[in-house]
């Protein structure tokens, strides 16, 4: 979970989603460099998955990946 959160955060900064890149321009540039270096481009798989989920994945299947109710804060 922590790894996915970190990767998603890098993608959000690199794309300036919701203005985060403008608020933290140095971090956004660093995030873009990380994505370029590691993926050969600006592909953002986690943002694509969460913002535009594939139609073949049911919401019930995604719900099974959520933390149990007793672990949510």
KEVO-662443 format. One record per residue: residue number from 1; y, x, z of N, C-alpha, C in turn. Coordinates in nm, 2 decimals. Layout:
BEGIN
+-----+--------+--------+--------+--------+--------+--------+--------+--------+--------+
!  nr !   n.c2 !   n.c1 !   n.c3 !  ca.c2 !  ca.c1 !  ca.c3 !   c.c2 !   c.c1 !   c.c3 !
+-----+--------+--------+--------+--------+--------+--------+--------+--------+--------+
! NUM !      Y !      X !      Z !      Y !      X !      Z !      Y !      X !      Z !
...
+-----+--------+--------+--------+--------+--------+--------+--------+--------+--------+
# end
This chain:
BEGIN
+-----+--------+--------+--------+--------+--------+--------+--------+--------+--------+
!  nr !   n.c2 !   n.c1 !   n.c3 !  ca.c2 !  ca.c1 !  ca.c3 !   c.c2 !   c.c1 !   c.c3 !
+-----+--------+--------+--------+--------+--------+--------+--------+--------+--------+
!   1 !  -0.12 !   0.08 !   0.00 !   0.00 !   0.00 !   0.00 !   0.13 !   0.09 !   0.00 !
!   2 !   0.12 !   0.19 !   0.08 !   0.24 !   0.28 !   0.09 !   0.27 !   0.35 !  -0.05 !
!   3 !   0.16 !   0.39 !  -0.11 !   0.17 !   0.46 !  -0.24 !   0.23 !   0.36 !  -0.34 !
!   4 !   0.18 !   0.24 !  -0.35 !   0.24 !   0.14 !  -0.45 !   0.38 !   0.11 !  -0.42 !
!   5 !   0.42 !   0.10 !  -0.29 !   0.56 !   0.08 !  -0.25 !   0.65 !   0.19 !  -0.29 !
!   6 !   0.60 !   0.31 !  -0.28 !   0.68 !   0.43 !  -0.32 !   0.70 !   0.43 !  -0.47 !
!   7 !   0.59 !   0.41 !  -0.54 !   0.60 !   0.40 !  -0.69 !   0.69 !   0.29 !  -0.74 !
!   8 !   0.68 !   0.17 !  -0.68 !   0.77 !   0.06 !  -0.72 !   0.91 !   0.09 !  -0.68 !
!   9 !   0.94 !   0.16 !  -0.57 !   1.07 !   0.20 !  -0.54 !   1.13 !   0.29 !  -0.64 !
!  10 !   1.05 !   0.39 !  -0.68 !   1.10 !   0.48 !  -0.79 !   1.13 !   0.41 !  -0.92 !
!  11 !   1.05 !   0.31 !  -0.95 !   1.07 !   0.24 !  -1.07 !   1.20 !   0.15 !  -1.06 !
!  12 !   1.22 !   0.09 !  -0.95 !   1.34 !   0.01 !  -0.92 !   1.47 !   0.10 !  -0.93 !
!  13 !   1.46 !   0.22 !  -0.87 !   1.58 !   0.31 !  -0.88 !   1.60 !   0.35 !  -1.03 !
!  14 !   1.49 !   0.39 !  -1.09 !   1.51 !   0.45 !  -1.23 !   1.56 !   0.34 !  -1.33 !
!  15 !   1.53 !   0.22 !  -1.31 !   1.57 !   0.11 !  -1.40 !   1.70 !   0.05 !  -1.35 !
!  16 !   1.75 !   0.09 !  -1.24 !   1.87 !   0.03 !  -1.18 !   1.86 !  -0.12 !  -1.16 !
!  17 !   1.74 !  -0.17 !  -1.13 !   1.71 !  -0.31 !  -1.10 !   1.80 !  -0.35 !  -0.99 !
!  18 !   1.86 !  -0.47 !  -1.01 !   1.95 !  -0.53 !  -0.91 !   2.06 !  -0.44 !  -0.86 !
!  19 !   2.10 !  -0.34 !  -0.95 !   2.21 !  -0.25 !  -0.91 !   2.18 !  -0.13 !  -0.82 !
!  20 !   2.05 !  -0.11 !  -0.79 !   2.02 !   0.00 !  -0.70 !   2.06 !   0.13 !  -0.76 !
!  21 !   2.04 !   0.15 !  -0.89 !   2.07 !   0.28 !  -0.95 !   2.22 !   0.31 !  -0.94 !
!  22 !   2.31 !   0.21 !  -0.94 !   2.45 !   0.23 !  -0.93 !   2.49 !   0.26 !  -0.79 !
!  23 !   2.42 !   0.20 !  -0.69 !   2.45 !   0.23 !  -0.55 !   2.41 !   0.37 !  -0.51 !
!  24 !   2.29 !   0.41 !  -0.57 !   2.24 !   0.55 !  -0.54 !   2.22 !   0.62 !  -0.67 !
!  25 !   2.32 !   0.67 !  -0.73 !   2.31 !   0.73 !  -0.87 !   2.23 !   0.86 !  -0.86 !
!  26 !   2.24 !   0.94 !  -0.76 !   2.17 !   1.07 !  -0.76 !   2.02 !   1.04 !  -0.74 !
!  27 !   1.98 !   0.94 !  -0.66 !   1.84 !   0.90 !  -0.64 !   1.79 !   0.84 !  -0.77 !
!  28 !   1.87 !   0.76 !  -0.84 !   1.83 !   0.70 !  -0.96 !   1.80 !   0.81 !  -1.07 !
!  29 !   1.88 !   0.91 !  -1.08 !   1.86 !   1.02 !  -1.17 !   1.73 !   1.09 !  -1.14 !
!  30 !   1.71 !   1.12 !  -1.01 !   1.59 !   1.18 !  -0.97 !   1.46 !   1.10 !  -1.00 !
!  31 !   1.47 !   0.97 !  -0.98 !   1.36 !   0.88 !  -1.01 !   1.33 !   0.88 !  -1.15 !
!  32 !   1.44 !   0.88 !  -1.24 !   1.41 !   0.88 !  -1.38 !   1.34 !   1.01 !  -1.42 !
!  33 !   1.38 !   1.12 !  -1.36 !   1.32 !   1.25 !  -1.39 !   1.17 !   1.25 !  -1.35 !
!  34 !   1.14 !   1.19 !  -1.24 !   1.00 !   1.18 !  -1.19 !   0.92 !   1.10 !  -1.29 !
!  35 !   0.97 !   0.98 !  -1.33 !   0.90 !   0.90 !  -1.42 !   0.88 !   0.97 !  -1.56 !
!  36 !   0.98 !   1.03 !  -1.61 !   0.97 !   1.11 !  -1.74 !   0.86 !   1.21 !  -1.73 !
!  37 !   0.87 !   1.29 !  -1.62 !   0.78 !   1.40 !  -1.60 !   0.63 !   1.36 !  -1.59 !
!  38 !   0.61 !   1.25 !  -1.52 !   0.47 !   1.20 !  -1.49 !   0.41 !   1.10 !  -1.58 !
!  39 !   0.49 !   1.03 !  -1.66 !   0.44 !   0.94 !  -1.75 !   0.47 !   0.96 !  -1.90 !
!  40 !   0.55 !   1.06 !  -1.92 !   0.59 !   1.09 !  -2.06 !   0.69 !   0.99 !  -2.12 !
!  41 !   0.74 !   0.91 !  -2.03 !   0.84 !   0.81 !  -2.08 !   0.89 !   0.73 !  -1.97 !
!  42 !   0.95 !   0.61 !  -2.00 !   1.01 !   0.53 !  -1.89 !   0.92 !   0.41 !  -1.86 !
!  43 !   0.80 !   0.42 !  -1.89 !   0.70 !   0.31 !  -1.86 !   0.70 !   0.28 !  -1.71 !
!  44 !   0.72 !   0.15 !  -1.67 !   0.72 !   0.11 !  -1.53 !   0.62 !   0.00 !  -1.51 !
!  45 !   0.49 !   0.04 !  -1.49 !   0.38 !  -0.05 !  -1.48 !   0.39 !  -0.15 !  -1.36 !
!  46 !   0.43 !  -0.10 !  -1.24 !   0.43 !  -0.19 !  -1.13 !   0.54 !  -0.30 !  -1.14 !
!  47 !   0.66 !  -0.26 !  -1.19 !   0.76 !  -0.36 !  -1.21 !   0.72 !  -0.46 !  -1.31 !
!  48 !   0.65 !  -0.42 !  -1.42 !   0.60 !  -0.51 !  -1.52 !   0.50 !  -0.60 !  -1.47 !
!  49 !   0.41 !  -0.55 !  -1.38 !   0.31 !  -0.63 !  -1.32 !   0.37 !  -0.74 !  -1.23 !
!  50 !   0.46 !  -0.70 !  -1.14 !   0.51 !  -0.79 !  -1.04 !   0.62 !  -0.88 !  -1.10 !
!  51 !   0.70 !  -0.84 !  -1.19 !   0.80 !  -0.92 !  -1.24 !   0.75 !  -1.01 !  -1.36 !
!  52 !   0.66 !  -0.96 !  -1.44 !   0.60 !  -1.03 !  -1.55 !   0.45 !  -1.02 !  -1.55 !
!  53 !   0.39 !  -1.08 !  -1.45 !   0.24 !  -1.07 !  -1.44 !   0.17 !  -1.12 !  -1.56 !
!  54 !   0.06 !  -1.06 !  -1.60 !  -0.02 !  -1.11 !  -1.71 !  -0.07 !  -1.25 !  -1.68 !
!  55 !  -0.08 !  -1.33 !  -1.79 !  -0.12 !  -1.47 !  -1.77 !  -0.26 !  -1.48 !  -1.73 !
!  56 !  -0.35 !  -1.38 !  -1.76 !  -0.49 !  -1.39 !  -1.73 !  -0.52 !  -1.36 !  -1.58 !
!  57 !  -0.42 !  -1.32 !  -1.50 !  -0.44 !  -1.30 !  -1.36 !  -0.39 !  -1.42 !  -1.29 !
!  58 !  -0.48 !  -1.48 !  -1.21 !  -0.45 !  -1.60 !  -1.14 !  -0.37 !  -1.57 !  -1.01 !
!  59 !  -0.29 !  -1.66 !  -0.97 !  -0.22 !  -1.64 !  -0.84 !  -0.31 !  -1.63 !  -0.73 !
!  60 !  -0.43 !  -1.70 !  -0.73 !  -0.53 !  -1.69 !  -0.63 !  -0.58 !  -1.55 !  -0.62 !
!  61 !  -0.60 !  -1.49 !  -0.73 !  -0.65 !  -1.35 !  -0.73 !  -0.55 !  -1.25 !  -0.67 !
!  62 !  -0.43 !  -1.27 !  -0.70 !  -0.32 !  -1.19 !  -0.65 !  -0.31 !  -1.21 !  -0.50 !
!  63 !  -0.32 !  -1.34 !  -0.45 !  -0.31 !  -1.37 !  -0.31 !  -0.41 !  -1.30 !  -0.23 !
!  64 !  -0.53 !  -1.27 !  -0.29 !  -0.63 !  -1.20 !  -0.21 !  -0.59 !  -1.05 !  -0.18 !
!  65 !  -0.49 !  -1.00 !  -0.25 !  -0.45 !  -0.87 !  -0.23 !  -0.34 !  -0.86 !  -0.12 !
!  66 !  -0.29 !  -0.97 !  -0.07 !  -0.19 !  -0.97 !   0.03 !  -0.25 !  -0.93 !   0.17 !
!  67 !  -0.16 !  -0.88 !   0.25 !  -0.20 !  -0.85 !   0.39 !  -0.25 !  -0.97 !   0.46 !
!  68 !  -0.34 !  -0.96 !   0.55 !  -0.38 !  -1.07 !   0.64 !  -0.26 !  -1.12 !   0.72 !
!  69 !  -0.26 !  -1.24 !   0.75 !  -0.15 !  -1.31 !   0.82 !  -0.12 !  -1.23 !   0.96 !
!  70 !  -0.22 !  -1.18 !   1.02 !  -0.20 !  -1.12 !   1.15 !  -0.14 !  -0.98 !   1.14 !
!  71 !  -0.14 !  -0.92 !   1.02 !  -0.08 !  -0.79 !   0.99 !   0.06 !  -0.79 !   0.93 !
!  72 !   0.10 !  -0.91 !   0.89 !   0.24 !  -0.93 !   0.83 !   0.34 !  -0.92 !   0.94 !
!  73 !   0.45 !  -0.86 !   0.91 !   0.56 !  -0.85 !   1.01 !   0.68 !  -0.93 !   0.96 !
+-----+--------+--------+--------+--------+--------+--------+--------+--------+--------+
# end
